[in-house]
Every structure is written in C-alpha cells, then in structure tokens.
Amino acid sequence: MDRTARGVRFLLVVPPLAGHVAPLRGVAAVLSSRGHAVAWCGPEPELSALVSGRVFPAGDSGPFSVALRPPELRGFAALKYLWESYLVPLADAMVPGVASAVSSFAPDVVVADQQAMAGALVAARCGVPWATSASTSTELADPLGSLPKIASWVTELQAGLRARHGVLLGDLRFSPHLVLAFTTRALAGEARPAVPVAYVGPVLPAASGEWSLVDDRPLVVVTLGTSNGAAGTRFLAESVDALAGMPSVRGLVVDPSGELSSESVLLARRIPQVAVFARASVVVCHGGHNTVCEALAAGVPLAVAPIRDDQSMLAQQVTAASAGVRLRFDRAKAADIRAAIEAAEQYRPGAEKIRESFEAAGGAEEAATHLESLANP
C-alpha cells in the first residue's frame, strides 16, 4: 500500500500491561499521522489509563492486575500460572468485547498483542487480516523447543481455547500474515521457522522529564521495573550495599516502595528512564524487554538479573550478544552485584552494536508501513 493511502481502519487489541501497550502507542501515532483511523480494545479501566484515543472495552482489568500474581513464583510454576491463570482466562474474558469492537469499528486490520489472544481468535473467526504484536522477543526463539512435554501442554491449552471460540487457526501467538517484532536480529537472533517476522526494532518513548546530576563519576542505575516491588526488596537492598562500596561511581537505585535508605546512593521511586539511561554507564535490571531495549538503545551495557517469564531469555540474548553479564536474582549478594557492575563495562562495544541495529531498524515508521501493506496486499 502507498504510504499516502487514506481510510484504513486499525484495531489494536492489547492486554492491561503497560510494557505490551508501550510500543504500539508509537505505532498508533504514526498510523494516525498518515491519515488512518486507529482504535484500541482491551480490559478497562486500565487500558484508558495507558492510551489516548478511541477505546473499546473488552472485560474488566481488575482480575488481571499483575499485582495479583504471587511474587515467589519461578520456573515452571510461573509459566503454569501465566498460562492457566492469566493468558487463557484473559482471552476468554476479552473475546466478547473484541467481537463487539470488530462489529462496531469494522477494522481493515486487527493488531493483536501476543498476550491478547482474543484479538487473534476474533480476527480469524471474522476473516479480518491480523498482525501479531510481539512486544518481547521470547516466543520468537521457541523457548520450549527443548521441552516437548511443556510445549505440548501449551498447545493443548490453546486447542481448548480455540475450540471454545470456534476457531481452527493454529498457534494464536503468531499471525500467518505478519509478526511485528519490536527487536532486531542482532539482539534476538533468528525466529523459529515459518513465522513471517518483521524486525522493526524497539519503539521507545521520547526522553521526557527533567533529570540532572551534578557528578562527574560514572552513573550506575539499578531498576527492577514497575511490577516487581514485592519480589525485588532483597535484591534492591543488596544493590544499595554494593553501590555504597563503590566510591568511584554514582549509584542510583529505583525503589518504588520508598523503604530503602542510604547516605551515599541516590534513591528514587520513579525515574524518566530514557533520559537517565542516556547518562548511565551501566544499568542493572531484571531483564524486562522495555528496560533492556531502552538501555541498549543508549549503548549502555547491562547486568541482568532475571526474575521470571521472558526475562531469562532476554538475559540470554544480552549475554549472547556480548552486551552485558548475568546475575542470579534470588542469590546475588552485594559482592556479586558489585562484581557484575565492574565486569559489565567491558561489554560496551556489544551494547553499541545493538544500538546501531536499533537505529537502522526503522521503529514505529517501519511497523506502520508493514501494517499498511497488510491492509492492501
């Protein structure tokens, strides 16, 4: 489709998760600037707090708050909870609202986040072309490929979901038409075979918020994102101790609870990450996709301490790309964190290569062009 074409209608179906909505906000802005009609669909009231523009409700976001997940879950227990208590129930709950939105809005294209499988179900059932939004790259690499029994269990869960909603389509996480991957091959590697992936790179927010630091020492930032408060208390406290013993750097620890204290380490409940990372020397994080990409987009090496879900795979990608080091979240002490920070700096060249790949990928503009092509192949 020509970039100047007008009148295409895009429905973006998302879960009530800020990290999954974030990249599509930039894509939506580009589509709107090109004259297309864009609407959102997802659980309320959370979705309206995350986006602007027209919103079609699809269920209640309350039962699907990340705060309800037991913080101690790890490994298969975390995966089991994710699928049985979150992804499948979320899809069932969202289908009626998504069906209503498709009926009312009559989209030419549905864009469904990988964790909002209701979008794939309804689009397939209604014969509407649809694209997958892969806000994180984990599923692209087939992380369960070496675990056939667990992979079979996930397949069975999806089969039950499809049967309940009258859809014969295969894997709901991958559109047969287009998968927008908000990463690059340089970081994520090659996708599993037969998946039509467009590597568009991350879509990051513009640097916003005032932040200044009158200090010539290298800045080391520690953050565990916005949804790991209860799980992260011990690690953050150990990080404060680690940085307190490193007078050659300026330490900044993001402590959403506000419970930590230190005379030598900066503490903040929230930070404008893009602006702060632009000043950072090393970022210590949990391996959340947005945090990893925001750091690497600034060419900053990482020390990654994955907690659960896709974070272990992101940590593996970071180390494979020689862009940082890995820590054991549950066992890392101050000495371990200090050693990881000291080691991370040598991986700056790898982080710079990832930054270059991000800049070349095209971001929101490239994603919008792929979606336009899907509307009129």
RAHUPE-V264179 format. One record per helix or strand of 3 or more residues. SS is the DSSP state (2 for helix, 1 for strand). FROM is the first residue (numbers start at 0). TO is the last residue. Records with the same first field share a line. If there is no record, write none. Layout:
BEGIN
SS=FROM-TO, FROM-TO
END
This chain:
BEGIN
1=8-12, 36-43, 53-59, 108-112, 128-133, 178-180, 196-198, 217-222, 248-253, 265-267, 279-284, 300-303, 323-325
2=17-32, 45-49, 61-63, 65-67, 74-104, 116-125, 137-140, 147-163, 184-187, 228-243, 272-276, 288-296, 310-319, 333-360, 362-374
END
